[in-house]
Amino acid sequence: MKSLALIGTLVLMTAATNCWAYGSSSSTKSCDKPRFSDFNPAEKSEVPAQSAFSFSASGVSDPNSIKVTVKKQPVELIINEKGIGYEVSGNLPENLSDTYARIAISADGRNRCKGTGGWLIKITD
């Protein structure tokens, strides 16, 4: 009877070990998403129409994939390499005034990981 209990215990221990082996972090690809920082003008600032804005994108960003929209309108960007990342700048669309707007950012990173970010500003006359 003891040998049967011992065999059963060994079988259960072996099965449990095999179950834990799958799905470990070392067997999956990591996702390194682009990050955005140094927003200028600052969050919730009041700025005149057609003002310039800028931000930094992390070095994992694909500079060709960085896109910015303001109130769903695409914005033309200037992207410069800066250290291990990128300095991105542009101007607010000319037809926006006396409104709140989100400067929305998206970019692709390594392993096709998509990063998003942005900030809210108030555009005055």
DSSP file (Angstrom, degrees, kcal/mol; ACC not computed):
  #  RESIDUE AA STRUCTURE BP1 BP2  ACC     N-H-->O    O-->H-N    N-H-->O    O-->H-N    TCO  KAPPA ALPHA  PHI   PSI    X-CA   Y-CA   Z-CA
    1    1 A M     >        0   0    0      0, 0.0     4,-1.9     0, 0.0     5,-0.2   0.000 360.0 360.0 360.0 -38.2    0.0    0.0    0.0
    2    2 A K  H  >  +     0   0    0      1,-0.2     4,-2.2     2,-0.2     5,-0.2   0.883 360.0  52.1 -65.5 -38.0    2.9    2.3    0.8
    3    3 A S  H  > S+     0   0    0      1,-0.2     4,-2.4     2,-0.2    -1,-0.2   0.869 107.7  52.1 -67.3 -35.3    4.5    1.7   -2.6
    4    4 A L  H  > S+     0   0    0      2,-0.2     4,-2.2     1,-0.2    -1,-0.2   0.899 110.9  47.3 -66.5 -40.7    1.2    2.6   -4.3
    5    5 A A  H  X S+     0   0    0     -4,-1.9     4,-2.2     2,-0.2    -2,-0.2   0.881 112.0  51.0 -66.2 -38.8    1.0    5.9   -2.4
    6    6 A L  H  X S+     0   0    0     -4,-2.2     4,-2.3     2,-0.2    -2,-0.2   0.912 110.5  48.0 -65.5 -43.5    4.6    6.6   -3.2
    7    7 A I  H  X S+     0   0    0     -4,-2.4     4,-2.3     2,-0.2    -2,-0.2   0.916 111.6  50.6 -63.6 -43.7    4.1    6.0   -6.9
    8    8 A G  H  X S+     0   0    0     -4,-2.2     4,-2.2     1,-0.2    -2,-0.2   0.899 110.3  49.6 -60.9 -42.1    1.0    8.2   -7.0
    9    9 A T  H  X S+     0   0    0     -4,-2.2     4,-2.4     2,-0.2    -1,-0.2   0.911 110.7  49.8 -63.5 -43.7    2.9   11.0   -5.2
   10   10 A L  H  X S+     0   0    0     -4,-2.3     4,-2.2     2,-0.2    -2,-0.2   0.891 110.0  50.8 -63.1 -40.4    5.7   10.8   -7.8
   11   11 A V  H  X S+     0   0    0     -4,-2.3     4,-2.3     2,-0.2    -1,-0.2   0.926 111.9  47.3 -63.4 -44.8    3.3   10.9  -10.7
   12   12 A L  H  X S+     0   0    0     -4,-2.2     4,-2.3     1,-0.2    -2,-0.2   0.894 111.5  50.5 -64.8 -40.1    1.6   14.0   -9.3
   13   13 A M  H  X S+     0   0    0     -4,-2.4     4,-2.0     2,-0.2    -1,-0.2   0.898 111.2  48.8 -65.2 -40.0    4.9   15.7   -8.6
   14   14 A T  H  X S+     0   0    0     -4,-2.2     4,-2.0     2,-0.2    -2,-0.2   0.920 112.0  48.4 -65.8 -44.0    6.1   15.0  -12.2
   15   15 A A  H  X S+     0   0    0     -4,-2.3     4,-1.9     1,-0.2    -2,-0.2   0.899 111.2  50.4 -63.8 -41.3    2.8   16.3  -13.7
   16   16 A A  H  X S+     0   0    0     -4,-2.3     4,-1.8     1,-0.2    -1,-0.2   0.893 108.8  51.9 -65.4 -39.7    2.9   19.4  -11.6
   17   17 A T  H  X S+     0   0    0     -4,-2.0     4,-0.9     1,-0.2    -1,-0.2   0.910 109.6  49.5 -63.3 -42.4    6.5   20.2  -12.7
   18   18 A N  H  X S+     0   0    0     -4,-2.0     4,-0.6     1,-0.2     3,-0.3   0.865 108.1  54.0 -65.6 -36.2    5.6   19.8  -16.3
   19   19 A C  H >< S+     0   0    0     -4,-1.9     3,-0.8     1,-0.2    -1,-0.2   0.896 107.3  50.2 -65.3 -39.9    2.7   22.2  -16.0
   20   20 A W  H 3< S+     0   0    0     -4,-1.8    -1,-0.2     1,-0.2    -2,-0.2   0.714  97.7  70.4 -71.5 -19.2    4.8   24.9  -14.4
   21   21 A A  H >< S+     0   0    0     -4,-0.9     3,-0.6    -3,-0.3    -1,-0.2   0.788  85.5  79.6 -70.6 -27.2    7.4   24.6  -17.3
   22   22 A Y  T << S+     0   0    0     -3,-0.8     0, 0.0    -4,-0.6     0, 0.0  -0.560  91.9  20.0 -86.0 145.4    5.0   26.2  -19.9
   23   23 A G  T 3  S+     0   0    0      1,-0.2    -1,-0.2    -2,-0.2    -2,-0.1   0.651  77.1 158.7  80.0  15.8    4.4   29.9  -20.2
   24   24 A S    X   -     0   0    0     -3,-0.6     3,-1.5     1,-0.1     4,-0.5  -0.381  53.1-115.7 -70.6 155.3    7.5   31.1  -18.5
   25   25 A S  G >  S+     0   0    0      1,-0.3     3,-0.7     2,-0.2    -1,-0.1   0.762 113.4  62.8 -64.0 -24.6    8.6   34.6  -19.3
   26   26 A S  G 3  S+     0   0    0      1,-0.2    -1,-0.3     3,-0.0     4,-0.1   0.724 101.1  52.1 -73.3 -19.6   11.8   33.3  -20.8
   27   27 A S  G <  S+     0   0    0     -3,-1.5     2,-0.3     2,-0.1    -1,-0.2   0.514 100.5  73.5 -95.0  -4.3    9.9   31.5  -23.5
   28   28 A T  S <  S-     0   0    0     -3,-0.7     2,-0.3    -4,-0.5     0, 0.0  -0.796  87.0-108.4-109.0 153.4    7.8   34.5  -24.6
   29   29 A K        -     0   0    0     -2,-0.3     2,-0.2     1,-0.1    -2,-0.1  -0.565  34.6-127.1 -76.5 138.6    8.9   37.5  -26.7
   30   30 A S        -     0   0    0     -2,-0.3     2,-0.6    -4,-0.1    -1,-0.1  -0.546  13.3-138.3 -84.9 154.2    9.2   40.7  -24.7
   31   31 A C        -     0   0    0     -2,-0.2     2,-0.8    81,-0.1    80,-0.1  -0.958  12.3-167.6-116.3 118.0    7.4   43.8  -25.9
   32   32 A D        -     0   0    0     -2,-0.6    78,-0.8    78,-0.4    81,-0.2  -0.833  16.3-160.2-108.4  93.3    9.3   47.1  -25.6
   33   33 A K        -     0   0    0     -2,-0.8    27,-0.1    76,-0.1    81,-0.1  -0.422  23.0-105.5 -76.3 144.9    6.7   49.8  -26.2
   34   34 A P        -     0   0    0      0, 0.0     2,-0.3     0, 0.0    82,-0.2  -0.399  36.5-153.5 -62.8 145.5    7.7   53.3  -27.2
   35   35 A R        -     0   0    0     80,-0.1    23,-2.4    -2,-0.1     2,-0.4  -0.917   2.9-151.8-123.1 151.4    7.4   55.9  -24.4
   36   36 A F  E     +A   57   0A   0     -2,-0.3     2,-0.3    21,-0.2    21,-0.2  -0.953  24.5 147.9-127.1 142.7    6.8   59.6  -24.7
   37   37 A S  E     +A   56   0A   0     19,-2.1    19,-3.1    -2,-0.4    80,-0.0  -0.873  39.9  62.4-155.2-176.3    7.8   62.4  -22.3
   38   38 A D  E     -     0   0A   0     -2,-0.3     2,-0.2    17,-0.2    -1,-0.1   0.887  65.0-165.9  54.9  47.2    8.9   66.1  -22.0
   39   39 A F  E     -     0   0A   0     16,-0.1    16,-0.2    -3,-0.1    -1,-0.2  -0.444   8.2-139.3 -68.0 130.7    5.6   67.4  -23.4
   40   40 A N  E    S+A   54   0A   0     14,-2.6    14,-2.7    -2,-0.2     2,-0.2  -0.971  86.5  35.1-139.2 121.5    5.8   71.1  -24.3
   41   41 A P  S    S-     0   0    0      0, 0.0     3,-0.1     0, 0.0    13,-0.1   0.527 110.1-110.4 -69.7 164.0    3.6   73.0  -23.7
   42   42 A A    >   -     0   0    0     -2,-0.2     3,-1.7     1,-0.2    -2,-0.1  -0.140  43.6 -72.1 -66.1 160.7    2.7   71.4  -20.5
   43   43 A E  T 3  S+     0   0    0      1,-0.3    78,-0.2    -4,-0.1    -1,-0.2  -0.252 118.8   9.3 -51.3 135.0   -0.5   69.4  -19.9
   44   44 A K  T 3  S+     0   0    0     76,-3.9    -1,-0.3     1,-0.2    77,-0.2   0.647  92.6 149.8  65.1  20.6   -3.6   71.6  -19.7
   45   45 A S    <   -     0   0    0     -3,-1.7    77,-3.1    75,-0.4     2,-0.5  -0.432  48.1-124.0 -75.5 156.4   -1.7   74.8  -20.8
   46   46 A E  E     +d  122   0B   0     75,-0.2    77,-0.2    -2,-0.1    54,-0.0  -0.913  38.2 173.5-100.1 126.9   -3.4   77.5  -22.7
   47   47 A V  E     -d  123   0B   0     75,-3.0    77,-3.1    -2,-0.5     3,-0.1  -0.951  32.1-106.2-133.4 151.5   -1.7   78.3  -26.0
   48   48 A P  E >   -d  124   0B   0      0, 0.0     3,-1.2     0, 0.0    77,-0.2  -0.329  53.0 -80.1 -71.0 160.1   -2.4   80.5  -29.0
   49   49 A A  T 3  S+     0   0    0     75,-0.7    45,-0.1     1,-0.2    48,-0.1  -0.226 115.5  20.0 -56.9 149.0   -3.7   79.0  -32.3
   50   50 A Q  T 3  S+     0   0    0     43,-0.6    -1,-0.2    46,-0.4    44,-0.1   0.646  89.4 161.6  63.2  20.1   -1.0   77.4  -34.5
   51   51 A S    <   -     0   0    0     -3,-1.2    41,-2.8    40,-0.1     2,-0.2  -0.259  40.8-110.5 -67.0 155.8    1.5   77.1  -31.6
   52   52 A A  E     - B   0  91A   0     39,-0.2     2,-0.3    37,-0.0    39,-0.3  -0.554  34.8-173.1 -81.0 151.8    4.5   74.9  -31.8
   53   53 A F  E     - B   0  90A   0     37,-2.7    37,-2.0    -2,-0.2     2,-0.3  -0.945   3.3-177.9-138.7 161.6    4.6   71.7  -29.6
   54   54 A S  E     +AB  40  89A   0    -14,-2.7   -14,-2.6    -2,-0.3     2,-0.3  -0.987   6.5 171.0-155.6 161.5    7.3   69.1  -28.9
   55   55 A F  E     - B   0  88A   0     33,-2.2    33,-3.0    -2,-0.3     2,-0.4  -0.965  30.9-109.0-161.2 167.9    7.9   65.9  -27.0
   56   56 A S  E     -AB  37  87A   0    -19,-3.1   -19,-2.1    -2,-0.3     2,-0.4  -0.861  22.2-158.0-106.8 142.6   10.6   63.2  -26.6
   57   57 A A  E     -AB  36  86A   0     29,-2.7    29,-2.6    -2,-0.4   -21,-0.2  -0.952  27.1-109.2-116.9 140.0   10.1   59.6  -27.9
   58   58 A S    >   -     0   0    0    -23,-2.4     3,-1.8    -2,-0.4    27,-0.2  -0.165  30.6-106.4 -66.1 161.8   12.2   56.8  -26.5
   59   59 A G  T 3  S+     0   0    0      1,-0.3    -1,-0.1    25,-0.1    26,-0.1   0.653 114.4  67.8 -65.7 -17.9   14.9   55.1  -28.5
   60   60 A V  T 3  S+     0   0    0    -27,-0.1    -1,-0.3     2,-0.1    50,-0.2   0.589  80.0 106.3 -77.8  -8.1   12.8   52.0  -29.1
   61   61 A S  S <  S-     0   0    0     -3,-1.8    48,-0.2    48,-0.2     3,-0.1  -0.450  74.9-129.4 -71.5 140.5   10.5   54.0  -31.3
   62   62 A D    >>  -     0   0    0     46,-2.8     3,-2.1     1,-0.2     4,-0.5  -0.837  17.5-150.1 -84.2 112.5   10.6   53.6  -35.1
   63   63 A P  G >4 S+     0   0    0      0, 0.0     3,-0.6     0, 0.0    -1,-0.2   0.780  93.6  58.7 -60.5 -26.4   11.0   57.3  -36.2
   64   64 A N  G 34 S+     0   0    0      1,-0.2    -2,-0.0    -3,-0.1    -3,-0.0   0.642 105.1  51.0 -75.4 -13.2    9.2   56.5  -39.4
   65   65 A S  G <4 S+     0   0    0     -3,-2.1     2,-0.3    43,-0.2    -1,-0.2   0.491  77.4 117.6-101.8  -4.2    6.1   55.3  -37.5
   66   66 A I    <<  +     0   0    0     -3,-0.6     2,-0.4    -4,-0.5    41,-0.2  -0.501  41.0 177.6 -70.0 124.0    5.6   58.3  -35.2
   67   67 A K  E     -E  106   0B   0     39,-2.8    39,-2.1    -2,-0.3     2,-0.4  -0.971  12.7-167.9-129.0 142.4    2.3   59.9  -35.9
   68   68 A V  E     -E  105   0B   0      7,-0.4     7,-2.1    -2,-0.4     2,-0.3  -0.997   4.5-178.1-130.9 135.3    0.5   62.8  -34.2
   69   69 A T  E     -EF 104  74B   0     35,-2.1    35,-2.8    -2,-0.4     2,-0.5  -0.970  12.3-159.2-126.9 148.5   -3.1   64.0  -34.5
   70   70 A V  E >  S-EF 103  73B   0      3,-2.4     3,-1.4    -2,-0.3    33,-0.2  -0.981  87.4 -14.1-126.6 117.0   -4.8   66.9  -32.9
   71   71 A K  T 3  S-     0   0    0     31,-1.0    -1,-0.1    -2,-0.5    32,-0.1   0.909 130.9 -55.9  51.6  44.9   -8.6   66.6  -32.8
   72   72 A K  T 3  S+     0   0    0     30,-0.3    -1,-0.3     1,-0.2    31,-0.1   0.561 112.1 124.6  66.4  13.2   -8.1   63.7  -35.3
   73   73 A Q  E <   -F   70   0B   0     -3,-1.4    -3,-2.4    20,-0.0    -1,-0.2  -0.900  64.0-121.5-101.1 125.9   -6.3   66.0  -37.8
   74   74 A P  E     -F   69   0B   0      0, 0.0     2,-0.4     0, 0.0    -5,-0.2  -0.337  25.4-149.0 -65.9 148.0   -2.8   64.7  -38.8
   75   75 A V        -     0   0    0     -7,-2.1    -7,-0.4    18,-0.1     2,-0.3  -0.947  14.5-120.3-121.2 137.9    0.1   67.0  -38.1
   76   76 A E        -     0   0    0     -2,-0.4    15,-0.5    15,-0.2     2,-0.3  -0.605  38.8-155.6 -75.0 135.2    3.3   67.3  -40.0
   77   77 A L  E     -C   90   0A   0     -2,-0.3     2,-0.5    13,-0.1    13,-0.2  -0.806  22.0-149.0-118.9 153.4    6.3   66.5  -37.8
   78   78 A I  E     -C   89   0A   0     11,-2.7    11,-2.3    -2,-0.3     2,-0.5  -0.993  22.9-168.0-114.7 122.5   10.0   67.2  -37.6
   79   79 A I  E     +C   88   0A   0     -2,-0.5     2,-0.4     9,-0.2     9,-0.2  -0.954   7.0 179.6-119.7 121.1   11.9   64.3  -36.0
   80   80 A N  E     -C   87   0A   0      7,-2.7     7,-3.3    -2,-0.5     2,-0.3  -0.952  31.9-115.7-120.5 138.8   15.5   64.7  -34.8
   81   81 A E  E     -C   86   0A   0     -2,-0.4     2,-0.4     5,-0.2     5,-0.3  -0.539  34.8-177.2 -70.0 134.4   17.6   62.1  -33.2
   82   82 A K  E >   -C   85   0A   0      3,-2.8     3,-2.6    -2,-0.3     2,-0.2  -0.907  53.1 -58.1-139.6 107.0   18.5   63.1  -29.7
   83   83 A G  T 3  S-     0   0    0     -2,-0.4    -1,-0.0     1,-0.3    -2,-0.0  -0.412 120.4 -17.8  60.1-121.4   20.8   60.9  -27.6
   84   84 A I  T 3  S+     0   0    0     -2,-0.2    -1,-0.3    -3,-0.1     2,-0.2   0.230 137.4  35.9-100.5  13.5   19.2   57.5  -27.4
   85   85 A G  E <  S- C   0  82A   0     -3,-2.6    -3,-2.8   -27,-0.2     2,-0.4  -0.524  85.5 -89.8-139.2-153.5   15.8   58.8  -28.4
   86   86 A Y  E     -BC  57  81A   0    -29,-2.6   -29,-2.7    -5,-0.3     2,-0.6  -0.984  14.3-142.4-136.0 143.0   14.1   61.3  -30.6
   87   87 A E  E     -BC  56  80A   0     -7,-3.3    -7,-2.7    -2,-0.4     2,-0.4  -0.933  26.1-167.3-102.1 122.6   12.9   64.9  -30.3
   88   88 A V  E     +BC  55  79A   0    -33,-3.0   -33,-2.2    -2,-0.6     2,-0.3  -0.930  10.7 170.3-116.6 133.8    9.6   65.4  -32.1
   89   89 A S  E     +BC  54  78A   0    -11,-2.3   -11,-2.7    -2,-0.4     2,-0.3  -0.958   6.0 145.1-140.9 160.1    8.1   68.8  -32.9
   90   90 A G  E     -BC  53  77A   0    -37,-2.0   -37,-2.7    -2,-0.3     2,-0.3  -0.947  38.9 -98.7-170.5-176.4    5.2   70.3  -35.0
   91   91 A N  E     -B   52   0A   0    -15,-0.5   -39,-0.2    -2,-0.3   -15,-0.2  -0.930  36.7-105.0-122.9 148.0    2.6   73.0  -35.1
   92   92 A L        -     0   0    0    -41,-2.8    11,-0.0    -2,-0.3   -17,-0.0  -0.382  52.0 -88.8 -65.6 146.8   -1.1   72.9  -34.1
   93   93 A P    >   -     0   0    0      0, 0.0     3,-1.4     0, 0.0   -43,-0.6  -0.275  33.0-128.1 -57.4 142.6   -3.5   72.9  -37.1
   94   94 A E  T 3  S+     0   0    0      1,-0.3    -2,-0.1   -45,-0.1   -45,-0.0   0.726 102.2  62.4 -68.7 -22.8   -4.4   76.4  -38.2
   95   95 A N  T 3  S+     0   0    0    -46,-0.0     2,-0.6   -45,-0.0    -1,-0.3   0.396  84.5  92.3 -87.2   6.0   -8.1   75.8  -38.2
   96   96 A L    <   +     0   0    0     -3,-1.4   -46,-0.4     3,-0.0     2,-0.3  -0.883  46.7 139.2-103.6 123.2   -8.3   75.1  -34.4
   97   97 A S        +     0   0    0     -2,-0.6    27,-0.2   -48,-0.1    28,-0.2  -0.981  57.6  19.6-156.0 154.5   -8.9   77.9  -32.0
   98   98 A D  S    S+     0   0    0     -2,-0.3     2,-0.3    25,-0.2    26,-0.2   0.922 101.5  98.9  51.6  52.1  -10.9   78.5  -28.8
   99   99 A T  E    S- G   0 123B   0     24,-1.8    24,-3.6    -3,-0.1     2,-0.3  -0.981  75.2-108.7-155.7 161.7  -11.2   74.8  -28.1
  100  100 A Y  E     - G   0 122B   0     -2,-0.3     2,-0.3    22,-0.2    22,-0.2  -0.771  40.8-178.0 -90.9 145.0   -9.6   72.0  -26.0
  101  101 A A  E     - G   0 121B   0     20,-2.6    20,-2.7    -2,-0.3     2,-0.5  -0.999  24.0-136.6-146.3 146.6   -7.6   69.5  -28.0
  102  102 A R  E     - G   0 120B   0     -2,-0.3   -31,-1.0    18,-0.2     2,-1.0  -0.902  13.1-144.8-102.3 128.7   -5.7   66.3  -27.3
  103  103 A I  E     -EG  70 119B   0     16,-3.0    16,-1.3    -2,-0.5     2,-0.4  -0.837  27.8-162.3 -88.9 104.1   -2.3   66.0  -28.9
  104  104 A A  E     -EG  69 118B   0    -35,-2.8   -35,-2.1    -2,-1.0     2,-0.4  -0.784   7.0-166.8-100.7 130.7   -2.4   62.2  -29.6
  105  105 A I  E     +EG  68 117B   0     12,-3.0    12,-1.9    -2,-0.4     2,-0.3  -0.895  10.2 173.4-117.8 141.9    0.8   60.3  -30.3
  106  106 A S  E     +EG  67 116B   0    -39,-2.1   -39,-2.8    -2,-0.4     2,-0.3  -0.991   6.3 161.5-142.8 149.0    1.3   56.7  -31.7
  107  107 A A  E     - G   0 115B   0      8,-2.1     8,-3.1    -2,-0.3     2,-0.3  -0.982  32.5-119.9-160.1 154.2    4.4   54.9  -32.7
  108  108 A D  E     - G   0 114B   0    -46,-0.4   -46,-2.8    -2,-0.3     6,-0.2  -0.751  31.0-177.1 -96.4 147.5    5.7   51.4  -33.3
  109  109 A G    >   -     0   0    0      4,-2.9     3,-1.0    -2,-0.3   -48,-0.2  -0.408  42.0 -36.9-122.2-159.2    8.5   49.9  -31.3
  110  110 A R  G >  S+     0   0    0    -78,-0.8     3,-1.7     1,-0.2   -78,-0.4  -0.283 125.4  17.6 -63.6 151.4   10.5   46.7  -31.3
  111  111 A N  G 3  S-     0   0    0      1,-0.3    -1,-0.2   -80,-0.1     3,-0.1   0.784 130.7 -72.1  55.1  29.9    8.7   43.5  -32.0
  112  112 A R  G <  S+     0   0    0     -3,-1.0     2,-0.4     1,-0.2    -1,-0.3   0.774  84.7 161.0  60.0  28.8    5.9   45.5  -33.5
  113  113 A C    <   -     0   0    0     -3,-1.7    -4,-2.9   -81,-0.2     2,-0.4  -0.681  31.1-141.1 -80.6 131.6    4.8   46.8  -30.1
  114  114 A K  E     - G   0 108B   0     -2,-0.4     2,-0.4    -6,-0.2    -6,-0.2  -0.796  14.7-165.0 -99.2 134.7    2.6   49.9  -30.4
  115  115 A G  E     - G   0 107B   0     -8,-3.1    -8,-2.1    -2,-0.4     2,-0.3  -0.923   5.7-174.0-116.2 143.9    2.9   52.7  -28.0
  116  116 A T  E     + G   0 106B   0     -2,-0.4     2,-0.3   -10,-0.2   -10,-0.2  -0.929  15.4 138.3-132.3 158.4    0.5   55.6  -27.5
  117  117 A G  E     + G   0 105B   0    -12,-1.9   -12,-3.0    -2,-0.3     2,-0.3  -0.948   7.1 148.0-172.6-170.9    0.4   58.8  -25.5
  118  118 A G  E     - G   0 104B   0     -2,-0.3     2,-0.3   -14,-0.2   -14,-0.2  -0.899  27.2-120.6 151.1-177.3   -0.5   62.4  -25.6
  119  119 A W  E     - G   0 103B   0    -16,-1.3   -16,-3.0    -2,-0.3     2,-0.4  -0.983  20.4-111.2-156.9 162.2   -1.7   65.3  -23.6
  120  120 A L  E     + G   0 102B   0     -2,-0.3   -76,-3.9   -18,-0.2   -75,-0.4  -0.790  33.1 171.8-102.7 137.3   -4.5   67.9  -23.4
  121  121 A I  E     - G   0 101B   0    -20,-2.7   -20,-2.6    -2,-0.4     2,-0.5  -0.908  30.0-124.9-134.8 164.9   -4.2   71.6  -24.1
  122  122 A K  E     -dG  46 100B   0    -77,-3.1   -75,-3.0    -2,-0.3     2,-0.6  -0.967  21.2-151.8-112.8 124.3   -6.5   74.6  -24.5
  123  123 A I  E     -dG  47  99B   0    -24,-3.6   -24,-1.8    -2,-0.5   -25,-0.2  -0.843  15.6-165.8 -97.9 124.0   -6.1   76.5  -27.7
  124  124 A T  E      d   48   0B   0    -77,-3.1   -75,-0.7    -2,-0.6   -25,-0.0  -0.405 360.0 360.0 -99.5 178.9   -7.1   80.2  -27.5
  125  125 A D              0   0    0    -28,-0.2    -1,-0.0   -77,-0.2    -2,-0.0   0.481 360.0 360.0 -71.3 360.0   -7.8   82.8  -30.2
